[in-house]
Amino acid sequence: MTTEPSAVEVYWRPGCPFCMALLPRLRRSGITVREINIWEDEGAAERVRRATGGDETVPTVLVGDTALVNPGMRDVRATVRESAPHLLREGNTDMSTTMSSQRTLLTQSAGGALAGLGGGVVFGMMMAVMGTLSMIAGLVGSDSALVGGVLHLVISAFFGVVFGLLTGSTRVGPLLGFGVAYGVVLWVVGGLVLLPAGLGMPVLQLSMSAVPKLLGHLVFGVVTALCLYWFRRRAAH
């Protein structure tokens, strides 16, 4: 006799855009859901590999014995209605789940902002030594290093929020790995495209000055990751 599932299992990992698109819709749907991060549960990763034929494609959704790989919300709802209708609360927005999701989003945003400020302070000290804070100030028509420093911290907090929302991991290894990748992306998008474009300079120009800028963005990513790890450990305890 098959036991009825107590929840729809959603396997995800930090940084997955398809997961970030599906999860909020599931939380608001009224479907009873259990979210499982495969980076923190090797058994979960193995279940995903069995369901997908050997890889770790996420999101993977299990509704009882039925596996859905990278499904849309319509597919999940149809499968739940067919295989586990007791998990589908039609017309119920599940206010407690929605409020919990909002609190989680707020916590991740706040932690990310503080972590981004930590990374921004360290990166900002490097920029002060390199004399590039006045260049940042040029984005708002100023040449003041102080204005550049304040603007740099605001930008750092913003990208810290993005960092916090993209990764839900509480393990230092995945966070550091994501931080390094994040730093490289910010160097390309911010340092080689947006900043020079905002100053009326050619974009994607590699020179000797690009190397210390890359190092600074890597430091920002790593320090932000470490700060976020510390915040999340404190929150967990």
C-alpha positions as CSV (number, residue, x, y, z in Angstrom):
1,M,0.0,0.0,0.0
2,T,1.5,3.4,-1.0
3,T,1.7,6.0,1.7
4,E,0.2,9.4,0.8
5,P,2.9,12.0,0.7
6,S,2.8,14.6,3.4
7,A,4.3,17.3,1.2
8,V,5.5,18.1,-2.3
9,E,9.3,17.9,-2.2
10,V,11.1,20.6,-4.1
11,Y,14.8,20.0,-4.6
12,W,16.8,23.2,-5.3
13,R,20.2,24.8,-4.9
14,P,21.4,28.4,-4.3
15,G,22.0,30.5,-7.4
16,C,19.6,28.5,-9.6
17,P,17.4,31.1,-11.4
18,F,14.8,28.5,-12.3
19,C,14.5,27.6,-8.6
20,M,14.2,31.2,-7.6
21,A,11.3,31.6,-10.2
22,L,9.4,28.5,-9.1
23,L,9.8,28.6,-5.3
24,P,7.9,31.9,-4.5
25,R,5.0,30.7,-6.7
26,L,4.8,27.4,-4.8
27,R,4.9,29.2,-1.5
28,R,1.9,31.3,-2.5
29,S,0.0,28.4,-4.1
30,G,-1.4,26.8,-0.9
31,I,0.3,23.5,-1.8
32,T,2.1,21.9,1.1
33,V,5.7,22.1,0.2
34,R,9.0,20.9,1.7
35,E,12.1,22.7,0.2
36,I,15.3,20.7,0.2
37,N,18.7,22.3,-0.7
38,I,20.8,19.6,-2.5
39,W,24.0,21.3,-1.5
40,E,23.3,20.7,2.1
41,D,21.9,17.2,1.9
42,E,23.9,14.5,-0.1
43,G,21.0,12.1,0.2
44,A,18.7,14.7,-1.5
45,A,21.3,15.1,-4.3
46,E,21.3,11.3,-4.8
47,R,17.5,11.3,-5.0
48,V,17.7,14.0,-7.7
49,R,20.2,12.0,-9.6
50,R,18.0,9.0,-9.5
51,A,15.0,11.0,-10.7
52,T,16.8,12.7,-13.5
53,G,18.9,9.8,-14.8
54,G,22.2,10.8,-13.3
55,D,22.6,14.5,-13.2
56,E,21.5,17.1,-10.6
57,T,19.1,19.2,-12.6
58,V,17.0,21.5,-10.3
59,P,14.4,22.4,-9.6
60,T,13.2,18.8,-9.3
61,V,9.8,18.3,-7.8
62,L,8.6,15.0,-6.3
63,V,4.9,14.5,-5.9
64,G,4.8,11.1,-4.2
65,D,6.5,8.7,-6.8
66,T,6.2,11.2,-9.7
67,A,9.2,13.3,-10.5
68,L,9.0,16.6,-12.4
69,V,12.3,18.0,-13.7
70,N,12.4,21.8,-14.0
71,P,8.6,22.0,-14.2
72,G,6.3,25.0,-14.6
73,M,3.8,25.9,-11.9
74,R,1.0,24.6,-14.1
75,D,2.7,21.1,-14.3
76,V,3.2,21.0,-10.6
77,R,-0.4,21.9,-9.8
78,A,-1.8,19.4,-12.4
79,T,0.3,16.6,-10.9
80,V,-0.7,17.4,-7.4
81,R,-4.3,17.6,-8.3
82,E,-4.0,14.1,-10.0
83,S,-1.7,12.3,-7.6
84,A,-2.0,14.1,-4.2
85,P,-5.1,16.3,-4.1
86,H,-5.0,16.4,-0.3
87,L,-1.9,18.6,-0.6
88,L,-3.8,21.2,-2.7
89,R,-5.8,23.7,-0.7
90,E,-7.9,25.4,-3.4
91,G,-8.7,29.1,-2.7
92,N,-6.4,29.1,0.4
93,T,-3.5,31.5,0.1
94,D,-2.0,30.0,3.2
95,M,-1.3,33.3,5.0
96,S,1.2,31.8,7.5
97,T,3.3,30.4,4.6
98,T,3.1,33.7,2.8
99,M,4.2,35.7,5.9
100,S,7.0,33.2,6.6
101,S,8.2,33.6,3.0
102,Q,8.1,37.4,3.4
103,R,10.1,37.2,6.6
104,T,12.6,34.9,4.9
105,L,12.9,37.3,2.0
106,L,13.4,40.3,4.4
107,T,16.0,38.4,6.5
108,Q,17.9,37.4,3.4
109,S,17.8,41.0,2.1
110,A,18.9,42.5,5.4
111,G,21.7,40.0,5.9
112,G,22.9,40.5,2.3
113,A,22.9,44.3,2.7
114,L,25.0,44.1,5.8
115,A,27.3,41.5,4.2
116,G,27.7,43.7,1.2
117,L,28.6,46.6,3.4
118,G,31.3,44.5,5.0
119,G,32.7,43.6,1.6
120,G,32.3,47.2,0.4
121,V,34.4,48.5,3.4
122,V,37.3,46.2,2.6
123,F,37.1,46.9,-1.2
124,G,36.7,50.6,-0.5
125,M,40.0,50.7,1.5
126,M,41.7,49.0,-1.5
127,M,40.1,51.6,-3.8
128,A,41.3,54.5,-1.5
129,V,44.8,53.2,-1.8
130,M,44.5,52.9,-5.6
131,G,42.9,56.4,-5.7
132,T,39.9,55.3,-7.6
133,L,37.1,56.5,-5.3
134,S,37.0,59.9,-7.1
135,M,36.3,57.9,-10.3
136,I,33.2,56.4,-8.6
137,A,32.1,59.9,-7.6
138,G,32.2,60.8,-11.3
139,L,29.0,58.8,-11.7
140,V,27.1,61.6,-9.9
141,G,29.2,64.5,-11.3
142,S,31.6,64.9,-8.4
143,D,35.3,64.4,-8.0
144,S,35.2,64.0,-4.2
145,A,36.7,60.8,-2.8
146,L,34.3,61.1,0.1
147,V,31.3,61.1,-2.2
148,G,32.8,58.2,-4.1
149,G,33.2,56.3,-0.9
150,V,29.6,56.8,0.2
151,L,28.3,55.9,-3.3
152,H,30.5,52.8,-3.3
153,L,29.0,51.6,0.0
154,V,25.5,52.2,-1.3
155,I,26.3,50.1,-4.4
156,S,28.0,47.5,-2.2
157,A,24.8,47.2,-0.1
158,F,22.7,46.7,-3.2
159,F,24.9,44.0,-4.6
160,G,25.0,42.4,-1.2
161,V,21.2,42.2,-1.2
162,V,21.3,40.5,-4.6
163,F,24.0,38.1,-3.3
164,G,21.8,37.2,-0.3
165,L,18.8,36.6,-2.4
166,L,20.6,34.4,-5.0
167,T,22.1,32.0,-2.5
168,G,20.3,30.5,0.5
169,S,23.3,28.3,1.6
170,T,24.5,28.3,5.2
171,R,27.7,26.4,4.4
172,V,31.0,28.3,4.0
173,G,32.3,26.3,1.0
174,P,29.4,27.0,-1.4
175,L,29.1,30.6,-0.2
176,L,32.8,31.2,-0.9
177,G,32.6,29.6,-4.3
178,F,29.6,31.7,-5.1
179,G,31.4,34.7,-3.8
180,V,34.4,34.2,-6.1
181,A,32.1,33.7,-9.1
182,Y,30.0,36.8,-8.1
183,G,33.2,38.9,-7.8
184,V,34.2,38.0,-11.4
185,V,30.7,38.8,-12.7
186,L,30.7,42.1,-10.9
187,W,34.2,42.9,-12.3
188,V,33.0,42.3,-15.9
189,V,29.5,43.9,-15.6
190,G,30.4,46.7,-13.2
191,G,34.1,47.4,-13.7
192,L,34.4,46.8,-17.5
193,V,30.9,47.8,-18.7
194,L,28.7,50.0,-16.4
195,L,31.4,52.2,-14.7
196,P,33.2,53.2,-17.9
197,A,29.9,53.6,-19.8
198,G,28.6,55.9,-17.0
199,L,31.8,57.9,-17.3
200,G,31.6,58.1,-21.1
201,M,34.7,55.9,-21.5
202,P,35.1,52.8,-23.8
203,V,33.8,49.6,-22.3
204,L,35.4,46.2,-22.1
205,Q,38.9,47.7,-22.2
206,L,41.5,45.5,-20.6
207,S,44.6,47.2,-19.3
208,M,47.1,46.8,-16.4
209,S,44.6,48.7,-14.1
210,A,42.0,45.9,-14.7
211,V,44.1,43.5,-12.7
212,P,43.8,45.2,-9.3
213,K,40.2,45.9,-10.0
214,L,39.6,42.2,-10.6
215,L,41.4,41.5,-7.3
216,G,39.2,44.1,-5.5
217,H,36.0,42.5,-6.8
218,L,37.2,39.1,-5.8
219,V,37.9,40.4,-2.3
220,F,34.4,41.9,-2.2
221,G,32.8,38.6,-3.2
222,V,34.8,36.6,-0.6
223,V,34.3,39.1,2.3
224,T,30.6,39.4,1.5
225,A,30.3,35.6,1.5
226,L,32.1,35.3,4.8
227,C,30.0,38.0,6.4
228,L,26.8,36.3,5.2
229,Y,28.0,33.0,6.5
230,W,28.6,34.6,9.9
231,F,25.2,36.3,9.9
232,R,23.4,33.1,9.0
233,R,25.1,31.0,11.6
234,R,24.1,33.6,14.3
235,A,20.5,33.5,13.0
236,A,20.5,29.7,13.0
237,H,21.5,29.7,16.7
